[in-house]
Amino acid sequence: MLRRQTAADYEQWLARNPDARPWIRTSTWQVPLHWFVLVSDEERCYDPGEGEAPGTPPVLRYRTPMVQARRRVARGLKTLRDALDEAPLIEGLVDVGRWLEEFHPRSLVELDYGGLVHALPADELDEDHSAADVAEGIEALRNGDGEGAGEAYARLVERWRAVRDLQFAN
């Protein structure tokens, strides 16, 4: 009952606010690969938690200036469109690029693993450099190195397949 009322309230609000845009994008059991195009491995911040304050949760996130995220999307799209006919990564980048246009150029983009940090072992989080893999794959495509791009993509797919499979574990 509560779920239906909430959905009805949201629909009414959306009808009154047709230009409303989501400020936060979420994904369950994964970080969509195209989101990693927005950030760089150098912007990665991993804190395993449990430091000075007991009970401190782990954190894995990236933060980047909006102008840099937009630039990375534009460069990534050009490379992908030049190298591939069609790909879900291209569609995802077009979508996220349009979403970024809604924000002030001086704002920041944050990619946060959120609750996934509680589902993954600390060593896997520490070794997760998905943004670097995405950047490496795009750079390989830009240089005509299909094999190198395939290797980077294979690392990403394997890492995130293992994460998505956790949703079916009991």
Secondary structure, DSSP 8 states (H G I E B T S, - for coil): -HHHHHHHHHHHHHHH-TT---S----SSS--GGGGGGS-GGGEEEE-S-SSSTT---EEEEEEEHHHHHHHHHHHHHHHHHH-S--HHHHHHHHHHHHHTTS-TT-EEEEE-TTHHHHS-HHHHHH--HHHHHHHHHHHHHTT-HHHHHHHHHHHHHHHHHHHHGGG--
